[in-house]
Amino acid sequence: MLLALVPLFDENMAVRAYSIFTQRDNFFLDPMMQGTRQNDGAAAVYGLEMIEEMGIETISDDSEIFVSVSNISVFSDVESQCRAPHERIVFLIDNTIPPVEMYIKRLRELKDMGYKLAIRKLAVADFENYSEVFKLMDYVLLNNRKIAIDKAKIYFGKLYPNVKLVAGGISDMETFEKLKVSGGYQLYEGDFYRVPVTKGNTEITPLKVNYIALMNSVNSENFDLAAAADIIGRDPALTISLLQMVNRMTVNSGITTIRHAAAMLGQKELRKWINTAVVKEMYADKPSEITRLSLLRAKFAEYLAQPFSMMVKQEELFLMGLVSVLDVILEKPMEEALEKVKVTGEVHRALTKGEGPLASIMELIRQYENANWQEVTRLLLLADKEVSVVNDCYMKSLHWYRQLMFGKEE
């Protein structure tokens, strides 16, 4: 099974919800799934299974989770599949569910159970036919690239004033700002928050300069552990984070100095921790989703090293994922952003030109997080890799992220 988390933002760029998109099988590698077996397991809501396995707190703190259901799985026993609070779950339907009594009755039942409902992928011509369905909806997702959502907003405002509107398919920050100014939308979805920068500021804030210097120090071939510890000691946030990390490793021996704490980790682990901790602090003035994206990309890339026979590149893959959003953070084109940090030539080529041995991993990660399953399955076919292996790597990345951010053990 393939799965991805897609964030939905409010007008202040805070993540208010996630959509879980799944695909059960790789149709390119298993053509039989296109035929007689295509409905095998169709009654299961795989997004609910993921929430149950990971814990809803891993995905978000108090946000809602949009979970897609099909014309078959909408009738499944959803309560038995996930114990998460009903009010946090938003079942997302589309135009494969017709506006007929059988489905309308089931949607009412889900509402009566305390779940929320949302609908997407409707053409304007279908709006009138779905009037009874709209009355049950909490959210309607409007794709900015496929319909005139400004007119659709007026339509829903008049006929269904209690429905919350989600502006989707937003490709850049300019479009997001225009939609935000026009008002009337509660949530926003699209690639706009991570679009590569083509023009940027010439100045970098002093705090970020220090963090970049620290990253450059530890990513040198033989960095000075004591010097790195001294730099950490000048930053309260990094100091606290380091002490928390080391305290989890020790039982009886107390930590006396920052240098002592650094020595407890050792050079290799200190390098990895600094890269991760610095990213968390350096990205603090950006949407929290950018930090999550960076950290998940890093760990996902690291885990993919083994199945793709790239274990000797494991540390480079981790670093590549971490700095893959550096253009967004520093508000500079990637070529300029990478001039500020020390990365290997292979990481540089992968992120600026999409070339070299690491580039295929980065491309797979980008397509995966976009839930572009057709392209993901094509890439896996070319690499002769199984869906289950890649999905396991992603799930392990989420486990790691949960422990890193919330201190929860796997």
C-alpha positions, 0 to 999 in steps of 0.5 A, a space after each residue: 500500500 502507498 500512502 501520503 499526508 497532504 496538509 491543509 492550511 489556514 490563512 496564516 499558513 498554520 496547518 489545520 488538517 491533513 488529507 490521507 491519500 492511499 493506493 492499495 497496490 502497484 497496478 504496474 507491477 500487479 496488472 491483475 489488480 486492474 481486472 477481477 481482483 480490483 475490488 479485493 479489500 475495497 471495503 477497508 478504509 486504509 486511511 483509518 488503518 494508518 491512523 490506528 497504527 500510527 496514533 492520531 497525535 503522530 499526524 497532528 496535534 488537534 487538527 482534523 484528518 481527511 480520509 478518502 472513502 470510496 463508493 464501497 468503503 463508505 459502507 464499511 464498519 468504520 468505527 471498528 477500523 479506528 478508535 480516534 475521536 469521531 469529530 477529528 475524522 472527515 470522510 472525503 468523498 468524490 464524484 464516484 459516489 452518486 447523489 442517490 438515496 442509498 448513499 445519502 442515507 449512509 452519509 447521514 448515518 456517518 454524520 449521526 455518528 459524529 463524523 464530518 464529511 467533505 466532497 471534492 472532484 465535482 464539476 460545476 455542472 454536477 452542483 445542482 444534482 448534489 444539492 441533498 449531498 451538499 446539505 450534509 457536507 462540512 467541507 467542499 473542496 474547490 480546485 482552483 485549476 479546474 473551476 472558477 472557484 470565485 464564482 463557486 464561492 458565491 454559489 455556496 455562500 448563497 445556498 449552503 452558508 454553513 459549508 466550509 470551503 477549501 481552495 485547492 490546487 494552489 500552485 504558488 504563493 501569489 495565488 494563495 495571497 489573492 485567494 486569501 485577500 478575496 476571503 471566503 475560504 477556510 482552508 487552502 491546499 496545494 504546492 504553494 508552501 514549498 514552491 522553489 524560490 526563483 528570486 530571493 533576499 540578499 540578506 540572511 538573518 544573523 541567527 540563520 548565519 550562525 546555524 549555517 556556520 554550525 552545519 558547515 562545521 559538522 559537515 566538514 570531513 573531520 569536524 572539531 567536536 569541542 568547537 561544535 559543542 561551544 557553538 551549541 552552548 551559545 544557543 539556548 534552544 540547541 543546548 536544551 535539545 542536546 541535553 534532552 537527547 543525551 539524558 535519554 541515553 544515560 541512566 546513572 552518569 550526569 552530564 556536567 558540560 555541553 562538551 561532555 554531552 557532545 562526547 556522549 553522542 560521538 562524532 557521527 551521531 552528533 553530526 546527525 543530531 546537529 543537522 536535524 536540530 539546526 534545521 528545526 530551529 532555522 526553519 522556526 519562522 516558516 510554516 511548521 509543515 516545512 520543518 516536518 517536510 524537511 525532517 521526513 524527507 531526510 529520514 525517508 531518504 535515509 531509510 530508502 538507502 538500503 532497498 536501493 543499495 545505496 548504504 554508502 550514501 546514507 548520510 548524504 541522502 539524509 542531508 539531501 532531504 534536510 536541505 531540500 527545502 533550503 531555497 524556501 527557508 533562505 528565500 533564495 534559488 536553490 543554487 544560491 542557497 546551497 552556496 551557503 552550506 557545505 554539501 557534497 557535489 552529489 547532493 548539489 547536483 541532485 537538488 539543482 539539476 536533478 542529476 546523479 545517483 541521489 536524484 532518483 531518490 529525491 524524485 521518488 520522495 517528491 512524487 510520493 509526498 504528492 500522492 502522484 501514485 502513477 508516477 511513483 509506480 512507474 519509478 518503482 517499476 524502473 527500479 524493480 522495487 516493491 511497493 511494500 518496501 517503500 511504504 515500510 520506509 515511509 512508515 518508519 519515517 513517521 515513527 521516527 518523526 513522532 519520537 523526535 517531535 513528541 518524545 513518543 517511543 515506537 
